[in-house]
Amino acid sequence: MTEQVHDVAIIGGGVCGTALLYLLSEYTDVQNIALIEKYDDVAKVNSHGRNNSQTLHCGDIETNYTLEKAAKVKAAAEMVVNYTETLAQRDKVIFKYPKMVLGVGEKECQQLRERFETFKTVFTTMQLLEKEQIAEIEPNVIMVDGKMREEPCVALAVLDEYSAVDFHQLAQSFVGEANKRQDKAISLFLNNQVEEIVENGGVFSIMTTDKVIKAKTVVVSAGGHSLLLAQQMGYGLEFSCLPVAGSFYFTPPLLNGKVYTVQNDKLPFAAVHGDPDVLVDGKTRFGPTALLLPMLERYNSKTFIEFLRVLKLDRRVFKVFWDLFKVSDIRNYIFKNFLFEVPGLRRWLFMKDARKIVPSLKLEDVTFAKGFGGVRPQLIDKKSAKLMLGEAKINPGTGIVFNMTPSPGATSCLENAELDMRFVVERLGASIDEARLKQTLHK
Ligand SMILES: Cc1cc2nc3c(=O)[nH]c(=O)nc-3n(C[C@H](O)[C@H](O)[C@H](O)COP(=O)(O)OP(=O)(O)OC[C@H]3O[C@@H](n4cnc5c(N)ncnc54)[C@H](O)[C@@H]3O)c2cc1C
């Protein structure tokens, strides 16, 4: 029997890998697609609803985004909304909550008022809310003991749009939809950890724990492990990886929707927010924190060694750490985030931050969300000695690409998968049903 060579193998069954599986099966004539995942189900790592903030980032309430970045993220988020339109189980995947970014104090209020004037041209449903209007939607944000909090507050809000996603359910739906295609050969290799990839004569041999899977093209969407697999092949050696974990805290139900805070420009990671948890009924979840953690996967100590392998500590990596530590806001933030993990102290410290959102929050209301929170694999570009924010792709031009997708990578899953679909199709000389793609995902 001749050995099967798949047209494409996707390594990593998170929301990004499964989005690509869906696009290839639905919009191209690529016939033979393999998805390889090390766990027994898809989206068990960062794409699981427990491990991320479940936010469909649209660019309207993220004050660290420029208008240009916000418009790009909006288009990516719309692809997700459009995709879910025809899903039978849509209400398990995507959710409507009011969302807002809250400004507290004169400076932040002024910043949001100015932002509103620029952003309302792109975000036409965005509203500027004054204190009384915020109180109508989120009473606990404004009211303390029956009186309005004293500081000036305004919010930029979008009240009736999809704002939350269970990315685990989304990933499962991608696989479900792909499997409906009777005309395609789709192979799902679960419980198969990829240990090595070797390229020989234009064919990739993917060595997993118990088999060898062959493919003409490969897309690796394995979170921080993408860099590890790239570097094993001699690619992406100019990068190092800084894993930034995020933890969460639960309180009783205090918020009706998503309430974000204004980003401190000096801090590279998103500001704390609070929102209802789509997985845990009757709780508000606050977070995430930003903890530098020497592991590629949260709660998996085996990934410490893998972290050391991708860290590749040298003078240039030290320079990035030093540059971060030199800025007092970042230094204090890093220390504070370590303290956020210290039992006993953490609830009290976190409560102080979360009181910016709910001023009446009490210590007894706050519990650490044990087992929740993932890791953002932030890349360090050693050549420029800079911490890279956002997504990164390594394409050595040999028929394989490697994706690293920190936040808002889950929101951009279809946008990023479209780039990879185009890469695969070009490599294989296959074609895309552009008209249907435009009608359905880009309408
Ligand atoms: C705290 C936190 C909050 C976040 N909040 C948001 C948010 O609100 N909105 C948003 O859009 N994004 C958010 N993100 C980012 C988002 O979670 C990620 O961008 C997204 O989940 C990345 O998807 P992925 O498929 O690339 O990676 P993952 O979901 O990590 O999937 C990678 C997959 O690869 C598999 N794998 C790894 N190594 C191997 C191997 N060797 N062999 C086989 N399989 C392998 C893993 O098991 C896993 O299933 C957040 C991230 C964090 C950490």
The ligand as an SDF file (V2000), in Angstrom:
LIG
                    3D

 53 58  0  0  0  0  0  0  0  0999 V2000
   -5.7080   35.3240   29.7510 C   0  0  0  0  0  0  0  0  0  0  0  0
   -6.0310   35.4120   28.3100 C   0  0  0  0  0  0  0  0  0  0  0  0
   -7.1400   36.1070   27.8750 C   0  0  0  0  0  0  0  0  0  0  0  0
   -7.4270   36.1760   26.5210 C   0  0  0  0  0  0  0  0  0  0  0  0
   -8.5730   36.7850   26.1300 N   0  0  0  0  0  0  0  0  0  0  0  0
   -8.9130   36.8230   24.8280 C   0  0  0  0  0  0  0  0  0  0  0  0
  -10.1390   37.3940   24.4290 C   0  0  0  0  0  0  0  0  0  0  0  0
  -10.9500   37.8090   25.2380 O   0  0  0  0  0  0  0  0  0  0  0  0
  -10.4140   37.4400   23.1070 N   0  0  0  0  0  0  0  0  0  0  0  0
   -9.5490   36.9770   22.1610 C   0  0  0  0  0  0  0  0  0  0  0  0
   -9.8470   37.0840   20.9800 O   0  0  0  0  0  0  0  0  0  0  0  0
   -8.3850   36.3940   22.5210 N   0  0  0  0  0  0  0  0  0  0  0  0
   -8.0680   36.2870   23.8240 C   0  0  0  0  0  0  0  0  0  0  0  0
   -6.9130   35.6700   24.2220 N   0  0  0  0  0  0  0  0  0  0  0  0
   -6.0460   35.0870   23.2070 C   0  0  0  0  0  0  0  0  0  0  0  0
   -6.6200   33.7660   22.7080 C   0  0  0  0  0  0  0  0  0  0  0  0
   -6.9430   32.9190   23.7770 O   0  0  0  0  0  0  0  0  0  0  0  0
   -5.6030   33.1090   21.7780 C   0  0  0  0  0  0  0  0  0  0  0  0
   -5.1590   34.0650   20.8390 O   0  0  0  0  0  0  0  0  0  0  0  0
   -6.1930   31.9430   21.0210 C   0  0  0  0  0  0  0  0  0  0  0  0
   -6.8560   31.0510   21.8760 O   0  0  0  0  0  0  0  0  0  0  0  0
   -5.0780   31.2540   20.2710 C   0  0  0  0  0  0  0  0  0  0  0  0
   -5.6040   30.1540   19.5890 O   0  0  0  0  0  0  0  0  0  0  0  0
   -4.6330   29.0760   18.9740 P   0  0  0  0  0  0  0  0  0  0  0  0
   -5.4800   28.0920   18.2780 O   0  0  0  0  0  0  0  0  0  0  0  0
   -3.5580   29.7450   18.2050 O   0  0  0  0  0  0  0  0  0  0  0  0
   -3.8660   28.4810   20.2390 O   0  0  0  0  0  0  0  0  0  0  0  0
   -4.3670   27.4500   21.3470 P   0  0  0  0  0  0  0  0  0  0  0  0
   -5.7710   27.6310   21.6880 O   0  0  0  0  0  0  0  0  0  0  0  0
   -3.3560   27.5440   22.4410 O   0  0  0  0  0  0  0  0  0  0  0  0
   -4.2450   26.0640   20.6100 O   0  0  0  0  0  0  0  0  0  0  0  0
   -3.0220   25.4720   20.3190 C   0  0  0  0  0  0  0  0  0  0  0  0
   -3.2910   23.9990   20.1850 C   0  0  0  0  0  0  0  0  0  0  0  0
   -2.0880   23.3550   19.7740 O   0  0  0  0  0  0  0  0  0  0  0  0
   -1.9890   22.1360   20.4820 C   0  0  0  0  0  0  0  0  0  0  0  0
   -0.5960   21.7410   20.5000 N   0  0  0  0  0  0  0  0  0  0  0  0
    0.4470   22.3840   21.0790 C   0  0  0  0  0  0  0  0  0  0  0  0
    1.5980   21.7300   20.8560 N   0  0  0  0  0  0  0  0  0  0  0  0
    1.2750   20.6500   20.0930 C   0  0  0  0  0  0  0  0  0  0  0  0
    2.0260   19.5860   19.5350 C   0  0  0  0  0  0  0  0  0  0  0  0
    3.3440   19.5220   19.7250 N   0  0  0  0  0  0  0  0  0  0  0  0
    1.3670   18.6340   18.8390 N   0  0  0  0  0  0  0  0  0  0  0  0
    0.0110   18.6990   18.6330 C   0  0  0  0  0  0  0  0  0  0  0  0
   -0.7380   19.6870   19.1490 N   0  0  0  0  0  0  0  0  0  0  0  0
   -0.1200   20.6580   19.8600 C   0  0  0  0  0  0  0  0  0  0  0  0
   -2.5300   22.4730   21.8610 C   0  0  0  0  0  0  0  0  0  0  0  0
   -2.9110   21.3400   22.5860 O   0  0  0  0  0  0  0  0  0  0  0  0
   -3.6940   23.3820   21.5130 C   0  0  0  0  0  0  0  0  0  0  0  0
   -4.9000   22.6750   21.3380 O   0  0  0  0  0  0  0  0  0  0  0  0
   -6.5900   35.5550   25.5780 C   0  0  0  0  0  0  0  0  0  0  0  0
   -5.4790   34.8360   26.0050 C   0  0  0  0  0  0  0  0  0  0  0  0
   -5.2100   34.7440   27.3550 C   0  0  0  0  0  0  0  0  0  0  0  0
   -4.0500   33.9240   27.8050 C   0  0  0  0  0  0  0  0  0  0  0  0
  1  2  1  0
  2  3  1  0
  2 52  2  0
  3  4  2  0
  4  5  1  0
  4 50  1  0
  5  6  2  0
  6  7  1  0
  6 13  1  0
  7  8  2  0
  7  9  1  0
  9 10  1  0
 10 11  2  0
 10 12  1  0
 12 13  2  0
 13 14  1  0
 14 15  1  0
 14 50  1  0
 15 16  1  0
 16 17  1  0
 16 18  1  0
 18 19  1  0
 18 20  1  0
 20 21  1  0
 20 22  1  0
 22 23  1  0
 23 24  1  0
 24 25  2  0
 24 26  1  0
 24 27  1  0
 27 28  1  0
 28 29  2  0
 28 30  1  0
 28 31  1  0
 31 32  1  0
 32 33  1  0
 33 34  1  0
 33 48  1  0
 34 35  1  0
 35 36  1  0
 35 46  1  0
 36 37  1  0
 36 45  1  0
 37 38  2  0
 38 39  1  0
 39 40  1  0
 39 45  2  0
 40 41  1  0
 40 42  2  0
 42 43  1  0
 43 44  2  0
 44 45  1  0
 46 47  1  0
 46 48  1  0
 48 49  1  0
 50 51  2  0
 51 52  1  0
 52 53  1  0
M  END
$$$$
